[in-house]
């Protein structure tokens, strides 16, 4: 559970996706892994990369 400590942005196409981004930033996430194409289209939010599950799996395989 991550308390939201940053303002909720207004950058995503759906309001609930803005909450996901605020949660990721508050939790100091490096990635948001999602199948949501609207979020994937953003590619990045601040320093957080937004990737598909397949892309994240490839990233993990390369770092192993």
N, C-alpha and C positions, 0 to 999 in steps of 0.2 A: 504494500500500500504506500503510495507516494502522495504526500500533500502537495497540492498545487501552490507553488510559491511565486510563479511568474504570471503576468497578465495573460489571459486567453487571447491569442491573436485572432485576426479575421482574415486569414489567407486561404483557407480551404473552401471548397465548393459547398460543403455541408457543415452546418454549425457544430455537429457532434465531432467532426474531424478536427476542428480547432481545439477541442478539449483534449483529444489524443495528443496533439502537438504540444500543448501546454504541459501535459503530464510528462511527456518525454523530456521536455526541457527542464522541468522541475526535478526530475529524477536523474538528470545529467546523462541521458542515454546517448549512445553513439549512433544507434540505428533505430528506426521504426521499421519493423518487418510486417508487411501488410499485403493482402490481396486486393485491397481497394485501389482501383485504377485512378480515382481522383486524387488520392494522396500520392500514389506513385508518380503521377504527372508532375508533382512539385519537385521531385528528385532530391530536394534538400530543404531543410528548415533550420536556419541559423547554422550551427555546426553538426546538425543531425542528418545523416543520410537516410533517405526513405527508399526502401528496396522491397522487391518481391521475395517470397519465401525461397524461390529457386535461386535468385541472385545471392541471398544471404547464405544459403547452403554452399554455393560456390566459394564465397568469401571464407567460410569456415574451413572448407577443404584446402584452400590455398594456404591458410595460416597454420594448418596442422603439421 
